[in-house]
């Protein structure tokens, strides 16, 4: 959740220790579980989880990545996740997203496309096949 590695050998009583996270409270959802820090996983129940976009990326109206991951896992397809002022900004954003999703949803291979639109460049995530 915080994008920091989880040490599975650490005590489960430590806030940085391992905890199982399923990313959803819906028991019927078919989402893979993953390791998360106990502190991050506990805090997630109290506040809505938000994955921050890096300040170095120039993105207009960035999509909430947890929501995007859930939709792409359930439905597949493609989803526009942000608009960038330049093509270079869009490509940097696309690279970051593919890398970030490799950790956020390891069972969901994604690619990112950059498409011109309305004087800006759209960054679109496409769910691959498992």
N, C-alpha and C positions, 0 to 999 in steps of 0.2 A: 504494500500500500504506500509506504513511504519511499520505495525504490532503493532501500538499503538492504544489503544481504542479511539473511537470517541464519544464525549459527544454531543448527539443530542439536548441538551438544551442550548448549547453555541451559541453565536451570529454567524450567517452565515457570518458576516463581519470579524470575527477573523480567522487568518490562521489555527487555530486548531479547528475551528467550522465545522459543518457538511456540506457535499456536496455529491451529488449523482454521483457515478462513475459506468460506465457500462463496463469498461475495454477494450472498443473497439470503434473505430470511425465508424465502419460499422453498419449502422442503421438496416440492414437486419439480422444481427447476432442475434441468440436467446440466449443471455447471460443475466443472472439475474443481476439486478442492486444491488448496495450495498452502504453503507455510507463510505465516506473517508473524511479526513481532507481537507478543502478547499484549503489550501496551497499545499498539496500533489497532489490533483487532478489538480490544475492549472499548477503546475510544470510539470506534466506528459505530457501535450501538447507540452512542449518545449524540453523535453528530453525523450529518450526511457526509459521506466520504467524497472528497474532491481531490483529483490528481492535478496538481498545479502544472500549468504550462510554463516552460522556462521564459524568463524575462528577455532573453536574447532573441527569441523568435518574434517576428512581427506578424501577428495573427489578429484579424478582426473577427469578433464573435466566435471565439473558440468553443467547440462543443464539449459537454461534460463527458470525459473519457470512460468513466465507469458505465454510464448509460449507453454509450456507443458500443462498448464491448459486449454488454448484455444483449443489445439488439442484434448485433452481428452474429453472436453465438446462437441466438434463437432462430433468426430468420435468414442469415447469410446476406448475400447481395453487396450493395455498396452504400456508402453514406458520406455526405459532405460534412467535413469536420471543421472547416475554417476557410477564411478568405485572406489572401496576402496581397500587399501592394505591388510586389515585384515577383518575377519568375524565380529569381534566386532565393528570395524569402520563402516562397512556396516549396522549392526543392529542399531547402534546409529543414523546413517543417515536416515535409514528407519523410525524410530520413529519420528524424527524431521520432516520429509517430511509429514507424515500423519497428525501430529499436525498442521503444517503450511498450508496444503491444506484445513484443516477444516475451516480456516479463509479466505484464499485466494479465495476459490471456495466452499462456504458452501453448495451449492446445488449439488455438485459433490462428492459423497462418494468415497474415494480411499483407497486401501490397498497397502502395499509395500512388495515386495518379495526380498529376497537376494538369488542370484544364483552364484555359482562358474563359473569362465570363464577366461581362459588365465592367470592363476596364480594370479588372483585378484577376487574380489567379486563384482558382478553387482547389483545395486539397481534399481529395476523395479517398477514403479507405475502402478497399475491396477485400471481402472475406474469401480466403482460398478454401480448398477442400482439405479435410483432415486426412 
